[in-house]
């Protein structure tokens, strides 16, 4: 039997960050995952500056930024009109690239065990993890970061309760301009023209030399439009956003169209001896709301910077210790904000009550006004620069 302080089960984003953070802190840990390198997976593809600020507290933000592509400026448009150009500090990055960038930061003192966990037993003292080849690992703590995999959760008696089935669908594809080398915009967010389109937005952003597109919609997986989007994506996107080409110009969609539905669920029965859940293993978020990385980064930062080091300072790993993480006010606030934003964005996108129609128009008019103000300030700044060039200080023109 192998002994360690922390066994991290699941090597996705949450597990890889946890392994890198604990290893850097000198904590004895192992990471268990079936893949030596994380495989291609369609999930998070963009990180905001606020999310990177959370990740920075783990010391891993620079690695993510170096692996991503900075957009620097984003255009905002609706109804075929450019509303606003604003500075942006977001990084486009494929999910598997991000996970592997985090894995590359795991120091040598943390071993990656390439295997599948087949059984776990827990207690208030030590935990046991059994691998597919029969090897057993004894750990003081199990960090369960297996994402959407429910097998081990069932083994531990954890219950997953769906609070919104197929809450949203994320559609990912590459878009390229036709007849020219590049789009006019560095990044673009385009909002749908009608609530009946059942869409939240289309966002275009660079990943390397590619313009990546994420389209967020609210539809059932049996909707015929999804089939058209998969097989005739340009026609389907034109039908959904008929005035999009006013902003993008002619375009073509390259490569496969990936479609990923997202259920919102929460886990019950998680207050147990010796095991703590992080990321999607605890609760999911809505990709359209863009809060998934907030939750993963917050969970791992609180665990690795605050709770796990404190837990290991004394004997035992009873439920009273584990509860401190779930009762952490920073985690609670992040989880609550994620859920609230998921339902708010869905309502402001597709609900037709007066409140939500008014909110949509208010958002549109506010962005249009901000864009006009920016344009006016820019023109005034250019006029001031020309005046200063024509009449520099201390130089007087002849009478």
C-alpha positions in Angstrom: 0.0 0.0 0.0 1.2 3.5 -0.9 0.8 6.3 1.7 0.3 10.0 1.1 -1.4 12.9 2.7 -3.7 13.9 -0.1 -5.1 11.8 -3.0 -6.5 13.9 -5.7 -9.0 11.8 -7.8 -9.6 13.4 -11.2 -7.1 15.3 -13.3 -9.2 17.9 -15.0 -8.9 21.6 -14.3 -9.7 21.5 -10.6 -7.6 18.4 -9.9 -4.6 19.7 -11.9 -4.6 23.1 -10.1 -5.0 21.3 -6.7 -2.0 19.1 -7.5 0.2 21.9 -8.7 -0.7 24.2 -5.7 -0.2 21.5 -3.0 3.0 20.3 -4.6 4.4 23.9 -4.6 3.5 24.1 -0.9 5.5 21.0 -0.2 2.4 18.9 0.7 2.7 15.2 0.0 0.1 14.4 -2.7 -0.7 12.2 -5.7 -2.9 12.9 -8.7 -4.9 10.0 -10.1 -6.3 10.2 -13.6 -6.8 7.8 -16.6 -4.9 10.1 -19.0 -1.2 11.0 -18.9 -2.1 14.1 -20.9 -5.5 15.5 -20.7 -7.4 14.7 -23.9 -9.3 17.1 -26.2 -12.4 18.3 -24.4 -14.9 21.0 -25.3 -15.5 23.1 -22.2 -14.3 26.5 -21.0 -12.5 28.3 -23.9 -12.0 31.8 -22.5 -10.7 33.3 -19.2 -11.5 36.8 -18.0 -9.2 39.1 -16.0 -11.3 38.6 -12.9 -10.9 34.8 -13.2 -7.2 35.2 -13.7 -7.0 37.3 -10.6 -8.4 34.4 -8.5 -6.0 32.0 -10.2 -3.1 34.4 -9.5 -3.6 33.6 -5.8 -2.5 30.1 -6.6 0.6 31.3 -8.5 -0.6 29.6 -11.7 -2.1 32.6 -13.6 1.1 33.3 -15.7 1.1 29.7 -17.0 -2.5 30.1 -18.2 -1.8 33.5 -19.8 1.2 32.2 -21.6 -0.8 29.4 -23.1 -3.7 31.6 -24.1 -4.3 34.4 -26.6 -5.0 37.9 -25.4 -7.9 39.7 -27.3 -7.0 43.3 -26.0 -10.2 44.8 -27.5 -13.8 43.6 -28.0 -16.6 44.9 -30.2 -20.2 44.7 -29.0 -23.0 44.6 -31.6 -26.7 43.9 -32.0 -29.2 44.3 -34.9 -26.3 44.5 -37.3 -25.0 47.7 -35.6 -21.7 48.2 -33.8 -22.6 49.5 -30.4 -19.3 49.8 -28.6 -15.6 49.1 -28.8 -14.1 48.5 -25.4 -10.7 47.4 -24.0 -10.7 43.7 -23.1 -8.4 41.6 -21.0 -9.6 38.1 -21.8 -7.6 35.1 -22.9 -8.8 32.5 -25.4 -7.6 29.0 -24.6 -8.9 25.5 -25.4 -9.9 23.6 -22.3 -7.4 20.7 -22.8 -4.6 23.2 -23.4 -5.5 25.0 -20.2 -5.6 21.7 -18.2 -2.3 20.6 -19.6 -0.7 24.0 -18.9 -1.7 23.5 -15.2 -0.4 19.9 -15.3 3.0 21.2 -16.5 3.2 23.3 -13.3 2.9 20.2 -11.1 6.3 19.8 -9.4 8.2 16.4 -9.3 7.2 15.8 -5.6 3.6 15.1 -6.8 3.2 11.9 -8.7 0.7 11.5 -11.5 -0.7 8.0 -11.3 -2.2 7.1 -14.7 -5.1 4.8 -13.7 -8.8 4.6 -12.9 -10.1 4.6 -9.3 -12.5 1.6 -8.8 -13.2 2.0 -5.1 -12.9 4.4 -2.2 -13.5 3.9 1.5 -13.5 6.8 4.0 -13.2 7.3 7.8 -12.4 10.1 10.3 -8.7 9.0 10.2 -7.5 7.6 6.9 -9.0 7.0 3.5 -8.4 4.1 1.0 -8.3 4.4 -2.8 -8.2 1.3 -4.9 -6.9 1.5 -8.5 -7.9 -0.6 -11.5 -4.8 -2.7 -11.2 -5.6 -3.6 -7.6 -3.0 -1.2 -6.0 -4.3 0.7 -2.9 -3.4 4.1 -1.8 -3.9 5.3 1.8 -4.4 9.0 2.3 -5.4 11.3 5.0 -7.7 13.2 2.6 -9.3 12.6 -0.7 -10.0 15.6 -3.0 -12.7 14.4 -5.4 -12.5 16.4 -8.7 -14.0 13.9 -11.1 -16.3 16.5 -12.7 -19.4 15.0 -14.3 -18.4 11.4 -13.5 -20.9 10.0 -11.1 -19.5 6.5 -10.4 -17.5 7.4 -7.3 -20.1 9.8 -6.0 -22.6 6.9 -5.9 -20.1 4.8 -4.2 -19.8 7.4 -1.4 -23.6 7.8 -1.2 -23.6 11.3 -2.7 -26.8 12.3 -4.5 -26.9 14.6 -7.6 -30.0 16.7 -7.9 -30.7 18.4 -11.2 -32.1 21.9 -10.7 -32.3 22.9 -14.4 -32.1 20.1 -17.0 -30.4 21.2 -20.3 -30.2 24.7 -18.9 -28.1 25.9 -21.8 -26.2 24.6 -24.8 -22.8 25.7 -25.9 -21.8 25.4 -29.6 -18.2 25.8 -30.5 -16.6 26.2 -34.0 -13.9 28.0 -35.9 -14.9 31.0 -38.1 -12.7 32.5 -40.9 -13.3 35.6 -43.1 -14.0 34.9 -46.8 -12.0 36.8 -49.4 -9.7 38.5 -46.9 -7.0 37.5 -44.4 -8.6 38.7 -41.1 -11.7 40.1 -39.5 -11.8 43.8 -38.8 -12.4 43.2 -35.1 -10.0 41.6 -32.6 -12.9 40.0 -30.7 -16.7 40.4 -31.0 -19.8 39.7 -28.9 -23.0 39.7 -30.9 -26.4 39.6 -29.2 -29.5 38.0 -30.8 -32.1 40.1 -32.4 -35.2 38.4 -31.0 -35.9 36.6 -27.7 -37.7 33.9 -29.8 -34.2 32.9 -31.2 -33.6 31.4 -27.7 -30.0 32.5 -27.7 -27.8 34.4 -25.2 -25.0 35.6 -27.5 -22.3 34.7 -30.0 -18.7 35.5 -28.9 -15.8 35.4 -31.3 -12.2 35.5 -29.9 -8.7 34.6 -31.0 -7.0 31.3 -30.0 -3.6 31.4 -31.7 -4.2 32.2 -35.4 -7.8 31.0 -35.3 -11.0 33.0 -34.6 -12.9 30.8 -32.3 -16.7 31.1 -31.8 -18.8 30.1 -28.9 -22.6 30.3 -29.4 -24.8 30.1 -26.3 -28.4 29.0 -26.8 -31.4 27.8 -24.8 -33.0 24.9 -26.6 -33.7 21.2 -26.2 -31.3 18.6 -27.5 -34.1 17.4 -29.9 -34.4 20.8 -31.5 -34.0 20.4 -35.3 -32.1 23.6 -35.5 -29.2 21.9 -33.7 -29.0 19.3 -36.4 -28.9 22.0 -39.0 -26.2 23.8 -37.0 -24.1 20.7 -37.0 -24.5 19.9 -40.7 -25.1 23.3 -42.3 -23.7 25.7 -39.8 -23.5 28.8 -42.0 -27.1 28.6 -43.1 -28.2 27.9 -39.5 -26.2 30.9 -38.1 -27.5 33.2 -40.8 -31.1 32.2 -39.9 -30.4 32.8 -36.2 -28.6 36.2 -36.7 -29.5 37.5 -40.1 -27.7 40.8 -39.7 -24.5 39.4 -38.3 -22.6 39.7 -41.6 -23.0 43.5 -41.4 -20.3 43.3 -38.7 -18.3 40.3 -39.7 -18.5 40.5 -43.4 -18.7 37.2 -45.3 -17.4 34.2 -43.4 -17.1 30.5 -43.4 -17.2 28.0 -40.6 -14.4 25.5 -40.6 -13.9 22.2 -38.9 -16.4 20.3 -36.7 -19.2 22.0 -34.8 -19.2 20.8 -31.2 -22.4 20.9 -29.2 -22.4 20.5 -25.4 -25.5 20.7 -23.2 -25.2 21.7 -19.6 -27.5 20.6 -16.7 -27.4 22.6 -13.5 -27.1 20.2 -10.6 -26.1 20.3 -6.9 -24.7 17.4 -4.8 -26.3 16.4 -1.5 -24.8 14.3 1.3 -21.3 15.8 0.7 -20.4 16.5 4.4 -18.5 13.3 5.0 -15.3 12.2 6.8 -12.1 12.3 4.8 -13.4 13.5 1.4 -14.0 17.0 -0.1 -15.6 17.8 -3.4 -14.3 20.6 -5.7 -15.4 22.0 -9.0 -18.2 20.2 -11.0 -18.0 17.3 -8.6 -19.7 19.6 -6.1 -22.1 21.6 -8.4 -22.2 22.7 -12.0 -22.5 26.1 -13.6 -23.9 27.5 -16.8 -21.2 28.0 -19.5 -23.2 30.9 -21.0 -22.9 32.8 -17.7 -19.1 32.2 -17.8 -18.8 31.4 -14.1 -17.4 27.8 -14.3 -13.8 28.9 -14.0 -14.7 31.3 -11.1 -16.0 28.3 -9.2 -13.1 26.0 -10.0 -10.5 28.7 -9.2 -12.3 29.7 -6.0 -12.7 26.1 -4.8 -9.1 25.2 -5.4 -7.7 28.5 -4.1 -9.6 28.2 -0.8 -8.7 24.5 -0.4 -5.0 24.8 -1.2 -4.3 28.2 0.4 -6.6 27.9 3.5 -8.2 24.7 4.4 -6.0 21.7 3.5 -2.9 23.2 5.2 -4.9 23.8 8.3 -6.5 20.3 8.3 -3.1 18.6 8.0 -1.7 20.4 11.0 -3.7 18.2 13.4 -4.7 14.5 13.6 -7.9 13.2 12.0 -10.0 14.2 9.0 -13.5 14.2 10.5 -16.5 15.9 9.0 -16.1 18.9 11.3 -12.9 19.7 9.5 -14.3 19.2 6.0 -17.3 21.4 6.8 -15.1 24.4 7.1 -14.6 24.4 3.3 -18.3 24.1 2.5 -19.1 26.9 5.1 -16.3 29.2 3.7 -18.1 32.5 3.0 -15.9 33.1 -0.1 -17.0 29.8 -1.6 -20.6 30.3 -0.6 -20.7 33.7 -2.2 -19.1 32.4 -5.4 -21.5 29.5 -5.7 -24.6 31.7 -5.1 -23.4 34.3 -7.6 -22.9 31.6 -10.2 -26.4 30.1 -9.8 -28.0 33.6 -9.8 -26.2 34.6 -13.0 -27.2 31.4 -14.8 -30.9 32.0 -14.3 -30.7 35.8 -14.8 -28.9 35.5 -18.1 -31.5 32.9 -19.3 -34.3 35.2 -18.4 -32.9 38.3 -19.9 -32.2 36.4 -23.1 -35.5 34.5 -23.7 -38.2 35.6 -21.2 -40.9 37.8 -22.7 -42.3 39.3 -19.5 -42.3 43.1 -19.3 -39.5 43.2 -16.8 -37.1 41.2 -19.0 -38.1 43.0 -22.3 -37.3 46.3 -20.6 -34.0 44.9 -19.3 -33.0 43.8 -22.8 -33.8 47.3 -24.3 -32.1 49.0 -21.4 -28.9 46.9 -22.0 -29.0 47.7 -25.7 -29.6 51.5 -25.2 -26.9 51.7 -22.5 -24.3 50.1 -24.6 -25.2 52.2 -27.6 -25.0 55.4 -25.4 -21.6 54.3 -24.1 -20.4 53.6 -27.6 -21.5 57.1 -28.7 -19.8 58.7 -25.7 -16.5 56.8 -26.4 -16.7 57.9 -30.1 -17.3 61.5 -29.1 -14.4 61.5 -26.6 -12.1 60.0 -29.2 -13.0 62.7 -31.8 -12.5 65.4 -29.2 -9.2 63.9 -28.3 -8.1 63.9 -32.0 -9.2 67.6 -32.3 -7.2 68.5 -29.2 -4.1 66.8 -30.6 -4.5 68.6 -34.0 -4.9 71.9 -32.3 -1.8 71.3 -30.1 0.2 70.3 -33.2 -1.0 73.4 -35.2 -0.5 75.8 -32.2 2.1 74.4 -29.8 2.4 76.1 -26.4 4.5 79.2 -26.4 4.2 79.8 -30.1 2.1 82.8 -31.2 0.8 83.3 -34.7 1.3 86.6 -36.5 -1.5 89.2 -36.2 
